[in-house]
Amino acid sequence: MADAPDRSRPGGVWSDFLDQADRVLLARVEEAAAAGEDSPLQNMVASMAVARRTAAQGDLGVAATSLGHCETLAQYL
């Protein structure tokens, strides 16, 4: 389980936002899997997890880089 975000740091707010985005992404991937489909969103799961975790740690540079990877992958959807 991820550490609770520290709201005294900017990363804490981003961590909350990215937690929500991660839940939505995982739900969409699971829906596709349940329908027997191979979701292209699966490629974004690891990058989103890194972004969420590093934002919670306050490392917004790494979080932004990981989100950049997600954006690149999303361009091909």
N, C-alpha and C positions, 0 to 999 in steps of 0.2 A: 504494500500500500504506500502511496506517495506521501511525503511529508506535507503537513499543512502549510499553505502559503504564508509567508511573512508579509503582512500588509504594510509594514513600515518601509519595505523596499519596493521599488517599481515592479520588480519581477513577481511579487505576490499577486498583484492585480492581474498581470498577464497570465499567471499560472491559473487563476480561476477561469479566465476566458478560454484558455487552451484546454483546460479540463473539460469544459462544455463542448468545445469543438471536437475533442478526441472521442467523447461519448457519442456524438452524432456520427462521426466517421465510422466508429466501430459498429454502431447499429446498422448503418448502410451496408457495410461489408458483411455482417451477419445475415441481413435480409437477402442479399445476393446469394450467399452460400446456402441458405435454406431453400432458395428457389433453384438450386443446382447450377448457378451461374458463377463464372470466374470474374469477380469485380476488379476493374482496373484501379479502384480505390485502395485495394490491398497494398499497392506499391507505396502508398503514402503513410501507412500505419506506423512504420518504424521512425520515419522523420518526425511525425507528429508527436510520438512518444518522447523523442529526444528534445523537441521544442518545449513540451510541457514540463519535463523534468528539469531542464536547465533554467527555464524561467522561474520555477519554484526555488531554485538555488541562487537566483539573482544574476545569472549569466545570460544577459539579454543578447549579447553578440552571437553566442552559439544558438540560442533560440531563434534569432532572426535568420541565421544561415539555414537552419533546419526548415524554417517556414519557406525560405526561398526554394529549397528542394521540392517542397510540397507544391509551390506555385508552378514550378517548371513541369512537374508531373501533371498537374491539373490542366495545363495548356494543351495536353494531348488527349484530353477526354472528349 
